[in-house]
Amino acid sequence: MFQGTASYVGKTTLVAGMCRLLANMGYRVAPFKAQNMSLNSYVTTDGFEIARAQALQAFAAGVPPSVDMNPILLKPKGKGVSQIVLRGKPYMDVKAGSYYDEFALDLGLRVVRESLESLLERFEVVIIEGAGSAAEPNLYDRDIANMRVAKIAGSPVLLVADIDLGGAFASLLGTLDILRAEDRALVKGFIINKFRGELSLLEPALKFLRETTGKRVVGVIPHLGDIRLPSEDSVSIANINPSGRVDVAVIRLSSISNFTDVESFALNPNVKVRYVASVEDLGRPHIVVIPGSKNTVADTEWLRRTRLFDALRAYADSGVGWIVGICGGYEILGKRIVDPYGIEGDAPGEYKALGLLDVVTVFRKYEKTTRLVEFKFEGESPDIVKGLEGARFEGYEIRMGEVVLGGGALPLLKARPKGRVDAPWEVAGAWSNTYKVLGTSVHGFFDNPPLVARILRALGRGTRRVTSLRAEDVWDSELNRVAETIRVNMDLKYVFRLMGLRRPTRTVAI
């Protein structure tokens, strides 16, 4: 099990790399994270929602993502409230105190145990990722994502620290000091992650760590630079390809979710992807993307506070470029958001949105649509996607609202559940014949290379030659790079001995 001294020390990438390394060696391996807090999520083939990080780790392992790999997903909604997605379906909205006092050690821990035991029965190796810090004093007795999981699995623990930010050795020693003796005994080694420079210069510190703790340093993993893998959450947001000729501005909503939708643009070096949180930063981009949102009501109000509400309307009036809304962004482009039960907002209400599309979003009940879909453009299409009529594309839906088109909105595309040829096609997007504006409820809209290529060609600006890289091909290459880095820089002989892989048919966890 990989546990950390803090969040963002690189646990997710190390687990993905370890999954790829073992899969390449012929082991049937699966990832597991008991509890993840993220607004970037993924839909499994059977319609369950899990963190996108665990889906990526499953991809690294060469196995289909499963709800057992991430039984608890926490999706922050703002004001200290998160939605609990329990085994892939929305369970309830809670504040942090209620989560730990009423849920975590009862139903939460039972579900974690069941999911982990299911994976241990089905796979030879389970690579477990902890959450945040392994030793938060205020959460230690209620933590169901770190040492409790290690004990359930009977797993040794490798403690990871990020040396790039400084303080790695103090963090490792401090974490060990906070851990109880029984948990400290589970820690079988340290990983120094994201190291830059000469290893020989680090050796005195490594020796000090070994002598002080009596535990070995299992690996010093070099900094890998920019890794082209899906971002785990909004902390990872960064502008991409700053010298690109096509300017894609992504509105950095306060509750931004599934912003991985726009990362496919960045596979083309001609495309600059930048995140905008103020009027001053908006400029005159070729295309504006309003991404998904976990709270469309709050984000619509955020647009007003930042004055981006009026700036986006002015941009649409100018006709300079296109505005594309994905899921929550699609809802924000509409006329109104109707929330009669207070599902999205703090209280029941009706809220005015941007009014750039003649659509209304209604939150009728506390249920979520989660499904993989195929979609097609049908009928009259806007110039930006013209010529794609009849082609089939893939994506996924994660939504709680229902979008209703008015008479002034033109249907953009139709979607149906993937693999369900008997299912009817349903309208899942709209466009305007007044503005250069379109929206869709389908995530993964830009993950289809022919569609992105058509959009970039329509935008012009030196993009006649565009790449159509599949994101999966890029991930494959990057995961192999991470796996090779682990192979070269980690004491795998020791790690394999910890896992008991001298008997490769035995189910093990680390």
BELRACOR-V789071 format. One record per pair of residues at least 6 apart in sequence whose C-alpha atoms are under 8 Angstrom apart, sorted by the first residue. I is the first residue (numbers start at 0). GAP is how many residues later the second one is. If there is no record, write none. Layout:
# BELRACOR-V789071
{{I	GAP} {I	GAP}}
This chain:
# BELRACOR-V789071
{{0	126} {0	127} {0	128} {0	129} {0	149} {0	154} {0	155} {0	156} {0	157} {0	508} {0	509} {1	9} {1	13} {1	125} {1	126} {1	127} {1	128} {1	155} {1	156} {1	157} {1	158} {1	508} {2	8} {2	126} {2	127} {2	128} {2	129} {2	130} {2	131} {2	143} {2	154} {2	155} {2	156} {2	157} {3	7} {3	126} {3	127} {3	128} {3	129} {3	130} {3	155} {3	156} {3	157} {4	127} {4	128} {4	129} {4	130} {4	154} {4	155} {4	156} {4	166} {4	167} {4	170} {5	126} {5	127} {5	128} {5	155} {6	124} {6	125} {6	126} {7	124} {7	154} {8	151} {8	152} {8	153} {8	184} {9	150} {9	152} {9	183} {9	184} {10	118} {10	119} {10	149} {11	41} {11	45} {11	117} {12	469} {13	468} {13	472} {14	16} {14	42} {14	112} {14	113} {14	114} {15	15} {15	40} {15	41} {15	42} {15	44} {15	45} {15	463} {16	43} {16	462} {16	463} {16	465} {16	466} {16	469} {17	109} {17	465} {17	468} {18	10} {18	11} {18	12} {18	38} {18	39} {18	41} {18	42} {18	108} {19	40} {19	41} {19	42} {19	459} {19	460} {19	463} {20	459} {20	462} {20	463} {20	466} {21	6} {21	7} {21	39} {22	6} {22	37} {22	38} {22	39} {26	97} {26	98} {26	477} {27	33} {27	95} {27	96} {27	97} {28	32} {28	34} {28	94} {28	95} {28	96} {28	97} {28	98} {29	27} {29	28} {29	31} {29	33} {29	39} {29	89} {29	93} {29	95} {29	96} {29	97} {30	23} {30	26} {30	27} {30	30} {30	38} {30	95} {30	96} {30	97} {30	98} {31	22} {31	36} {31	37} {31	38} {31	84} {31	94} {31	95} {31	96} {31	97} {32	21} {32	36} {32	37} {32	38} {32	95} {32	96} {32	97} {32	98} {32	112} {33	35} {33	36} {33	37} {33	38} {33	78} {33	82} {33	95} {33	96} {33	110} {33	111} {33	115} {34	35} {34	36} {34	37} {34	38} {34	39} {34	96} {34	109} {34	110} {35	15} {35	34} {35	36} {35	37} {35	38} {35	95} {36	14} {36	36} {36	37} {36	38} {36	39} {37	13} {37	35} {37	36} {37	37} {37	38} {37	194} {37	195} {38	12} {38	36} {38	37} {38	194} {38	195} {38	217} {38	218} {38	219} {38	255} {39	11} {39	12} {39	191} {39	192} {39	193} {39	217} {39	218} {39	219} {39	220} {40	8} {40	9} {40	10} {40	11} {40	12} {40	217} {41	7} {41	8} {41	9} {41	10} {41	13} {42	6} {42	7} {42	327} {42	328} {42	329} {42	353} {42	354} {42	355} {43	6} {43	20} {43	21} {43	22} {43	23} {43	327} {43	328} {44	20} {44	326} {44	327} {45	325} {46	41} {46	323} {46	324} {46	325} {47	18} {47	19} {47	39} {47	40} {47	41} {47	322} {47	323} {48	18} {48	36} {48	38} {48	39} {48	40} {48	321} {48	349} {49	16} {49	17} {49	19} {49	20} {49	21} {49	22} {49	23} {49	37} {49	38} {50	19} {50	22} {51	178} {51	180} {52	177} {52	178} {52	179} {53	11} {53	15} {53	16} {54	10} {54	11} {55	174} {57	6} {57	7} {58	6} {59	416} {59	419} {66	20} {66	21} {67	19} {67	47} {67	48} {67	50} {67	51} {68	46} {68	47} {68	50} {69	17} {70	14} {70	15} {70	16} {70	17} {70	40} {70	41} {70	44} {71	12} {71	13} {71	14} {71	15} {71	16} {71	36} {71	40} {72	11} {72	12} {72	13} {72	15} {73	8} {73	9} {73	10} {73	11} {74	7} {74	8} {74	9} {74	10} {74	219} {75	6} {75	7} {75	179} {75	218} {76	6} {76	178} {76	217} {76	218} {77	177} {77	217} {79	15} {79	16} {80	12} {80	13} {80	14} {80	15} {81	11} {81	12} {81	13} {81	14} {82	7} {82	8} {82	9} {82	10} {82	11} {83	6} {83	7} {83	8} {83	9} {83	10} {84	6} {84	7} {86	24} {88	279} {89	276} {89	277} {89	278} {99	42} {103	38} {103	39} {103	40} {104	37} {104	39} {107	36} {108	35} {111	32} {112	36} {112	39} {115	37} {116	36} {118	7} {119	6} {119	387} {119	388} {119	389} {120	386} {122	384} {123	380} {123	381} {123	382} {123	383} {123	384} {124	381} {124	382} {124	383} {124	384} {124	385} {125	381} {125	382} {125	383} {125	384} {126	382} {126	383} {127	381} {127	382} {129	15} {129	16} {130	14} {130	15} {133	12} {133	13} {133	41} {134	40} {134	43} {134	44} {136	41} {146	36} {149	6} {149	7} {149	36} {152	356} {153	355} {154	31} {154	353} {154	354} {154	355} {155	30} {155	31} {155	32} {155	342} {155	343} {155	353} {155	354} {156	29} {156	30} {156	31} {156	32} {156	353} {157	29} {157	30} {157	31} {157	32} {157	33} {158	13} {158	28} {158	30} {158	31} {158	32} {159	12} {159	30} {159	31} {159	32} {159	33} {160	7} {160	8} {160	10} {160	11} {160	29} {160	30} {160	31} {160	32} {161	6} {161	30} {161	31} {161	32} {161	33} {162	29} {162	30} {162	31} {162	32} {163	29} {163	30} {163	31} {163	32} {163	59} {167	24} {168	36} {168	40} {171	18} {172	36} {172	40} {175	8} {187	27} {187	28} {188	26} {188	27} {188	28} {188	29} {189	25} {189	26} {189	27} {189	28} {189	29} {190	26} {190	27} {190	28} {190	29} {190	30} {191	25} {191	27} {191	28} {191	29} {192	27} {192	28} {192	29} {192	30} {193	26} {193	27} {193	28} {193	29} {193	30} {194	25} {194	26} {194	27} {194	28} {195	26} {195	27} {205	11} {208	6} {208	8} {209	6} {209	7} {217	272} {217	273} {217	276} {217	277} {218	270} {218	271} {218	272} {219	269} {219	270} {220	264} {220	265} {220	268} {220	269} {221	263} {221	267} {223	258} {226	251} {227	246} {227	247} {227	250} {228	245} {228	246} {228	249} {229	30} {229	33} {230	6} {230	29} {232	24} {233	22} {233	23} {236	38} {237	36} {237	37} {238	33} {238	34} {238	35} {238	36} {239	26} {239	32} {239	33} {239	34} {240	25} {240	28} {240	29} {240	30} {240	31} {240	32} {241	30} {241	31} {241	32} {242	27} {242	29} {243	25} {243	26} {243	27} {243	28} {244	25} {244	26} {244	27} {244	216} {244	217} {245	24} {245	25} {245	26} {245	39} {245	40} {245	210} {245	213} {245	215} {245	217} {246	24} {246	25} {246	26} {246	27} {246	38} {246	39} {246	40} {247	23} {247	24} {247	25} {247	26} {247	37} {247	38} {247	39} {247	40} {247	41} {248	24} {248	25} {248	26} {248	27} {248	33} {248	36} {248	38} {248	39} {248	40} {249	12} {249	23} {249	24} {249	25} {249	26} {249	38} {249	39} {249	40} {249	41} {250	24} {250	25} {250	26} {250	37} {250	38} {250	39} {250	40} {251	23} {251	24} {251	25} {251	38} {251	39} {252	24} {252	37} {252	38} {252	40} {252	46} {252	49} {252	50} {253	44} {253	45} {253	48} {254	38} {254	39} {254	40} {254	41} {254	43} {254	44} {255	35} {255	36} {255	37} {255	38} {256	34} {256	35} {256	36} {256	37} {257	33} {257	34} {257	35} {257	185} {258	32} {258	33} {260	30} {260	182} {260	183} {260	184} {260	185} {260	186} {261	11} {261	27} {261	184} {263	182} {263	183} {263	207} {264	6} {264	8} {264	181} {264	187} {265	6} {265	7} {266	200} {266	202} {266	204} {267	198} {267	199} {267	200} {267	201} {269	193} {269	196} {275	6} {276	29} {277	28} {277	29} {277	30} {278	27} {278	28} {278	29} {278	32} {283	31} {283	36} {283	37} {284	35} {284	36} {285	34} {285	35} {285	36} {285	173} {286	34} {286	35} {286	36} {286	37} {287	33} {287	34} {287	35} {287	36} {288	34} {288	35} {288	36} {288	37} {288	40} {289	33} {289	34} {289	35} {289	36} {289	38} {289	39} {289	40} {290	34} {290	35} {290	36} {290	37} {290	38} {291	33} {291	34} {291	35} {291	36} {291	37} {292	6} {292	34} {292	35} {292	36} {293	34} {294	33} {294	49} {294	50} {295	32} {295	33} {295	35} {295	36} {295	48} {296	40} {296	47} {296	48} {296	54} {297	47} {299	9} {299	32} {299	53} {299	54} {302	6} {303	6} {308	45} {312	41} {312	43} {314	6} {315	6} {315	7} {315	40} {315	119} {315	120} {315	121} {316	118} {318	116} {318	117} {320	115} {321	114} {321	115} {321	116} {322	113} {322	114} {322	115} {323	6} {323	113} {323	114} {323	115} {324	6} {324	7} {324	8} {324	113} {324	114} {324	115} {325	113} {325	114} {325	115} {325	116} {325	117} {325	119} {326	70} {326	71} {326	72} {326	112} {326	113} {326	114} {326	115} {326	116} {327	113} {328	110} {329	99} {329	108} {329	109} {329	110} {329	111} {330	6} {330	22} {330	28} {330	29} {330	30} {330	72} {331	21} {331	22} {332	20} {332	21} {332	22} {332	23} {332	24} {332	106} {333	19} {333	20} {333	21} {333	22} {333	23} {333	24} {333	25} {333	26} {333	27} {334	17} {334	18} {334	19} {334	20} {334	21} {334	22} {334	23} {334	24} {334	25} {335	14} {335	15} {335	16} {335	17} {335	19} {335	23} {335	24} {335	25} {336	13} {336	14} {336	15} {336	16} {336	23} {336	24} {336	25} {336	26} {337	11} {337	12} {337	13} {337	22} {337	23} {337	24} {337	25} {338	6} {338	9} {338	10} {338	11} {338	23} {338	24} {338	25} {339	8} {339	9} {339	10} {339	23} {339	24} {340	6} {340	7} {340	8} {340	22} {340	23} {340	24} {341	6} {341	7} {342	20} {342	22} {342	23} {343	19} {355	76} {355	79} {355	81} {356	51} {356	52} {356	73} {356	74} {356	75} {356	80} {356	81} {357	47} {357	48} {357	49} {357	50} {357	51} {357	74} {358	44} {358	45} {358	46} {358	47} {358	50} {359	43} {359	44} {359	45} {359	46} {360	40} {360	41} {360	42} {360	43} {361	39} {361	40} {361	41} {361	42} {362	37} {362	38} {362	39} {363	37} {363	38} {364	35} {365	34} {366	33} {367	30} {367	31} {367	32} {367	33} {368	28} {368	29} {368	30} {368	31} {369	26} {369	27} {369	28} {369	29} {370	25} {370	26} {370	27} {370	46} {370	47} {371	22} {371	23} {371	24} {371	25} {371	45} {371	46} {372	21} {372	22} {372	23} {372	24} {372	42} {372	43} {372	44} {372	45} {372	69} {373	18} {373	19} {373	20} {373	21} {373	22} {373	41} {373	42} {373	43} {373	44} {374	17} {374	18} {374	19} {374	20} {374	38} {374	39} {374	40} {374	41} {375	13} {375	14} {375	15} {375	16} {375	17} {375	37} {375	38} {375	39} {376	11} {376	12} {376	13} {376	14} {376	35} {376	36} {376	37} {377	11} {377	12} {377	34} {377	35} {377	36} {378	10} {380	8} {380	31} {381	49} {382	75} {383	70} {383	71} {383	74} {383	75} {384	66} {384	69} {384	70} {384	73} {387	63} {392	55} {393	24} {393	50} {393	51} {393	54} {394	47} {394	48} {394	49} {394	50} {394	52} {395	46} {395	47} {395	48} {396	44} {396	45} {396	46} {397	45} {398	42} {404	6} {404	25} {407	24} {408	21} {408	22} {408	23} {408	24} {409	20} {409	21} {409	22} {409	23} {410	16} {410	17} {410	18} {410	19} {410	20} {411	15} {411	16} {411	17} {411	18} {411	19} {411	26} {411	27} {411	28} {412	14} {412	15} {412	16} {412	17} {412	27} {413	11} {413	12} {413	13} {413	14} {413	15} {414	10} {414	11} {414	12} {414	13} {415	7} {415	8} {415	9} {415	10} {416	6} {427	12} {427	13} {427	14} {428	9} {428	10} {428	11} {428	12} {428	13} {429	8} {429	9} {429	10} {430	6} {430	7} {430	8} {431	6} {445	6} {446	23} {446	24} {447	22} {448	19} {448	20} {448	21} {449	18} {451	16} {452	13} {452	14} {452	15} {455	7} {455	8} {455	10} {456	6} {456	7} {456	8} {456	9} {495	6} {497	12} {498	9} {498	10} {498	11} {499	6} {499	8} {500	7}}
